[in-house]
């Protein structure tokens, strides 16, 4: 758990009869571990250990023996194409380096001559025996593979007419270029099985206007800069999908009701959650006021979440809802259920959130 920021405010609820009830609520922000997973939970099967990160794009280019890569209207220098592929990998690793798993795995990005074999250039997926050999020789638990990177573009030039003089006079040109980058990743287990795959396709559009075709094209953004940013974005997207990271979340807790609730709120504001939780627990057990029981139970749920006890937090927030049903508590129940599902997805995967 990282730093917690506290904010206090007054929540006023207007009643139909014209009266109003008010509660002091403290808002906090803290960083929790989360992961973006677009696929089914069982597809995330990475485990702690050593992973080779291989670049099949570079190996394929080496085999083709070409100096430039033609991609629609684009002609990309082979070395720049390689550079883009490594930018994909580096931006993925940037995400992992900021993750709690940073010390849990060892990444190896050394070029692998084994992948330059002509028989492997277009093999999809990599043969199981190749994966097994790579893992055995390098003591790896699996392979993270940049399988392919495809870049295509289309360029359209349209004349611009001076409508004051009819359609016979062209005063300039409008250039529109679309770039379509596509990336495919696979994660292999040490026995050659595919345990995760991820593919993205993007569309980048840019346009320009000039008095000549050459000038209109010159007004377009530099293609190398656009492609560089696109590859960084694609690499980060893959990293976000395999590595849990810190996510800033906002939560509230109640600081009014009686003297004990106020004292507990002071402890919580000083990040003494154990001391505050003890007071809230006693309030749930001894108070005759159902509203105070509900608020104290709600606060116990937050304390449990901050202590990384998600299932205990669900117990307390459901208890709060049983005491007093309201939309805030119901929303918190949904948030905690979502976190519990995500926790189950992460367990026994690349990052074990319990630390066991």
C-alpha positions in Angstrom: 0.0 0.0 0.0 1.3 3.4 -0.9 0.5 6.9 0.5 -3.1 7.9 1.5 -4.6 11.3 1.0 -7.4 12.4 3.3 -10.2 15.0 2.4 -13.1 15.9 4.7 -16.5 17.2 3.5 -20.1 17.4 4.7 -22.7 15.1 3.0 -26.3 16.5 3.2 -29.2 14.2 2.2 -32.5 16.0 1.7 -35.6 14.1 2.7 -39.1 14.3 1.1 -40.7 15.7 4.2 -38.5 18.8 3.9 -35.9 17.9 6.6 -32.4 17.0 6.0 -29.8 14.7 7.6 -26.1 15.2 7.4 -23.0 13.2 7.9 -19.4 14.2 7.9 -17.6 12.0 5.4 -13.8 11.8 4.9 -12.6 10.9 1.5 -9.2 9.2 0.9 -7.1 8.3 -2.1 -4.7 5.4 -2.0 -3.0 3.2 -4.5 -4.2 -0.4 -4.8 -2.8 -3.2 -7.0 -4.9 -3.9 -10.1 -4.5 -5.5 -13.5 -6.1 -4.9 -16.9 -7.1 -8.3 -18.2 -9.2 -8.4 -21.4 -9.4 -12.2 -21.6 -10.8 -15.0 -19.4 -9.2 -15.3 -16.0 -7.7 -18.7 -16.7 -5.7 -17.4 -19.6 -3.4 -15.5 -17.3 -1.2 -18.4 -16.4 2.2 -16.7 -15.9 4.1 -17.7 -12.8 7.0 -16.1 -11.0 10.4 -17.0 -12.5 12.6 -16.2 -15.4 11.1 -15.3 -18.8 12.9 -14.8 -22.1 11.6 -11.9 -24.1 12.2 -12.7 -27.7 11.8 -10.5 -30.8 10.7 -12.5 -33.8 10.3 -9.4 -35.9 14.1 -8.9 -35.9 14.7 -12.6 -36.7 12.3 -12.5 -39.6 13.9 -9.4 -41.1 17.3 -11.0 -40.8 16.1 -14.0 -42.8 14.5 -12.0 -45.5 17.8 -10.2 -46.3 16.2 -6.9 -47.3 17.2 -3.3 -46.6 13.7 -1.7 -46.7 10.3 -2.8 -45.7 7.5 -1.7 -48.0 4.3 -1.0 -46.2 1.7 0.4 -48.5 3.0 3.8 -49.5 5.6 3.7 -46.7 9.2 2.4 -47.3 10.8 1.9 -44.0 14.5 1.3 -43.5 15.1 -2.2 -42.1 17.0 -0.8 -39.1 14.2 1.6 -38.3 11.7 -1.2 -38.5 13.9 -3.2 -36.0 14.0 -0.1 -33.8 10.2 0.1 -33.8 10.0 -3.6 -32.8 12.4 -3.1 -29.9 10.5 0.0 -28.9 7.4 -2.2 -28.5 9.3 -4.5 -26.2 11.0 -1.7 -24.2 7.7 0.1 -23.6 6.2 -3.2 -22.3 9.1 -3.6 -20.0 8.7 0.0 -18.7 5.3 -1.1 -17.4 6.7 -4.2 -15.7 9.4 -2.2 -14.1 6.8 0.0 -12.3 4.8 -3.1 -11.2 5.0 -4.9 -7.8 6.2 -7.9 -9.8 9.4 -6.2 -10.7 11.5 -8.4 -8.4 9.4 -11.5 -9.0 10.6 -12.3 -12.5 13.8 -12.0 -14.5 13.5 -10.8 -18.1 16.0 -11.7 -20.8 15.9 -9.7 -24.0 19.1 -11.0 -25.7 18.7 -11.7 -29.4 18.3 -15.4 -30.0 20.1 -16.9 -32.9 17.9 -20.0 -32.6 15.0 -17.9 -33.9 16.8 -16.8 -37.1 16.4 -20.3 -38.7 14.6 -20.0 -42.0 12.2 -22.8 -40.9 11.1 -20.7 -37.9 10.7 -17.3 -39.6 7.0 -17.7 -40.3 6.2 -20.5 -37.9 3.0 -19.7 -36.0 3.1 -20.6 -33.2 6.7 -21.5 -32.4 7.2 -25.2 -32.3 7.0 -26.7 -28.8 10.4 -28.4 -29.1 12.0 -25.0 -29.8 10.4 -23.4 -26.8 11.4 -26.4 -24.6 15.1 -26.1 -25.8 15.2 -22.3 -25.2 13.8 -22.6 -21.8 16.0 -25.5 -20.8 19.2 -23.9 -22.1 18.5 -20.6 -20.5 16.8 -21.9 -17.3 13.6 -20.1 -18.2 10.0 -20.7 -17.0 8.5 -19.4 -20.2 8.9 -17.1 -23.2 7.3 -13.7 -23.9 7.4 -13.4 -27.7 6.8 -10.4 -29.9 5.4 -12.5 -32.8 4.8 -10.0 -35.5 4.6 -6.3 -36.2 2.8 -5.2 -39.4 2.6 -1.6 -40.6 0.6 -0.5 -43.7 -0.6 2.9 -44.9 -2.7 4.5 -47.5 -2.3 8.0 -48.9 -5.1 9.9 -50.7 -4.7 13.3 -52.5 -7.7 15.3 -53.4 -7.7 18.6 -55.4 -9.3 21.6 -53.8 -11.3 23.9 -56.2 -12.0 27.6 -56.1 -15.8 27.5 -56.1 -15.9 31.2 -56.9 -14.5 30.5 -60.4 -16.3 27.2 -61.0 -14.7 23.8 -60.8 -12.0 24.4 -63.4 -9.4 26.1 -61.1 -7.5 24.0 -58.6 -6.0 26.2 -55.9 -4.5 23.4 -53.7 -4.5 19.8 -52.5 -5.8 17.9 -49.5 -3.6 15.0 -48.3 -5.0 12.3 -46.0 -2.8 9.4 -44.8 -4.0 6.4 -42.7 -1.4 4.2 -41.0 -2.5 0.8 -39.7 -0.1 -0.8 -37.2 -0.8 -4.3 -36.0 1.0 -6.2 -33.3 0.8 -9.8 -32.1 2.3 -11.2 -28.8 2.3 -14.7 -27.4 3.4 -16.0 -24.0 4.6 -19.7 -24.0 5.0 -22.0 -21.1 8.2 -24.0 -20.7 6.6 -27.0 -22.3 5.7 -25.0 -25.5 2.0 -24.4 -24.7 0.5 -21.0 -25.4 -0.7 -19.6 -22.1 -1.6 -16.1 -23.3 -1.9 -14.2 -26.6 -2.6 -10.6 -27.3 -3.2 -8.8 -30.6 -3.9 -5.1 -31.4 -4.8 -3.3 -34.5 -4.8 0.5 -34.7 -5.7 3.3 -37.1 -3.8 6.5 -37.2 -5.0 9.3 -39.4 -3.3 12.6 -40.3 -4.0 15.2 -42.9 -2.5 18.3 -44.5 -3.3 21.1 -47.0 -0.9 22.7 -49.5 -0.9 24.6 -52.7 0.8 21.6 -54.4 0.7 17.8 -53.8 4.3 18.0 -52.5 3.4 20.8 -50.0 0.2 19.0 -48.8 2.2 15.8 -48.1 4.9 17.8 -46.4 2.2 19.2 -44.0 1.6 15.7 -42.7 3.2 14.7 -39.4 6.5 13.0 -39.6 5.8 9.3 -40.1 8.7 8.1 -37.9 7.5 10.1 -35.0 3.9 8.9 -35.4 5.1 5.3 -35.6 7.4 5.7 -32.6 4.5 6.9 -30.4 2.2 4.2 -31.8 4.6 1.4 -30.9 5.1 2.8 -27.4 1.3 2.8 -26.9 1.0 -0.8 -28.2 3.8 -2.1 -26.0 2.3 -0.4 -23.0 -1.1 -2.0 -23.8 0.5 -5.4 -23.7 2.4 -4.6 -20.5 -0.8 -3.5 -18.8 -2.4 -6.8 -19.7 0.3 -9.0 -18.2 1.5 -7.0 -15.2 -0.5 -5.8 -12.2 0.3 -2.2 -11.3 -0.6 0.5 -8.9 -4.0 2.2 -9.5 -5.1 5.3 -7.5 -8.6 4.7 -6.0 -10.9 7.0 -4.0 -12.8 5.8 -1.0 -14.9 7.4 1.8 -15.4 6.7 5.5 -17.8 8.2 8.1 -16.4 10.5 10.8 -19.6 11.5 12.6 -22.3 9.9 14.7 -21.0 10.1 18.2 -17.8 10.9 20.1 -16.3 7.5 19.5 -16.8 7.7 15.7 -15.0 11.1 15.7 -12.1 9.7 17.7 -11.8 6.8 15.3 -11.8 9.2 12.3 -8.9 11.1 13.9 -6.9 7.9 14.2 -7.7 7.0 10.6 -6.7 10.4 9.4 -3.3 9.7 11.0 -3.3 6.3 9.2 -3.7 4.3 12.4 -6.2 2.0 10.8 -5.8 -0.7 13.4 -6.7 1.7 16.2 -9.7 3.1 14.3 -10.9 -0.4 13.4 -11.0 -1.4 17.1 -13.3 1.5 17.9 -15.5 0.8 14.9 -15.8 -2.8 15.8 -16.9 -2.0 19.3 -19.5 0.4 17.9 -20.9 -2.3 15.8 -21.2 -4.6 18.8 -22.4 -2.2 21.4 -24.3 0.7 19.8 -28.1 0.8 19.9 -28.2 3.1 16.9 -28.6 1.2 13.6 -27.2 4.1 11.6 -24.0 4.2 13.7 -23.7 0.4 13.3 -24.1 0.8 9.5 -21.4 3.6 9.4 -19.0 1.7 11.7 -19.4 -1.5 9.6 -18.8 0.5 6.4 -15.7 2.0 7.9 -14.5 -1.5 9.0 -14.9 -2.6 5.3 -12.6 0.3 4.2 -10.0 -0.5 6.9 -10.1 -4.2 5.8 -9.6 -3.2 2.1 -6.7 -0.9 3.0 -5.1 -3.8 4.9 -5.5 -5.8 1.7 -8.2 -8.1 3.2 -10.7 -8.0 0.4 -12.9 -10.8 1.5 -13.1 -9.5 5.0 -14.0 -6.1 3.6 -16.9 -7.8 1.7 -18.1 -9.3 5.0 -18.2 -5.9 6.7 -19.8 -3.9 3.8 -22.6 -6.5 3.5 -23.1 -6.2 7.3 -23.4 -2.4 6.8 -26.0 -2.9 4.1 -28.0 -5.2 6.4 -28.1 -2.5 9.0 -29.0 0.3 6.7 -29.6 0.1 3.0 -28.3 3.0 0.9 -26.8 3.6 -2.5 -23.3 4.5 -1.3 -23.0 1.1 0.5 -24.4 -0.8 -2.5 -21.9 0.9 -4.8 -19.1 -0.1 -2.5 -20.3 -3.7 -2.4 -20.0 -3.7 -6.3 -16.5 -2.2 -6.1 -15.3 -4.8 -3.6 -16.9 -7.7 -5.5 -15.1 -6.5 -8.6 -11.8 -6.4 -6.7 -12.4 -9.9 -5.3 -12.9 -11.2 -8.9 -9.7 -9.5 -10.0 -7.9 -10.9 -7.0 -8.9 -14.4 -8.0 -7.6 -13.7 -11.6 -4.3 -12.6 -10.3 -3.8 -15.4 -7.8 -1.3 -18.0 -8.9 -0.5 -15.9 -12.0 2.4 -13.6 -12.7 1.7 -11.8 -9.4 0.3 -13.4 -6.2 -1.5 -10.5 -4.5 -1.4 -12.3 -1.1 2.4 -12.3 -1.2 2.5 -16.0 -0.5 
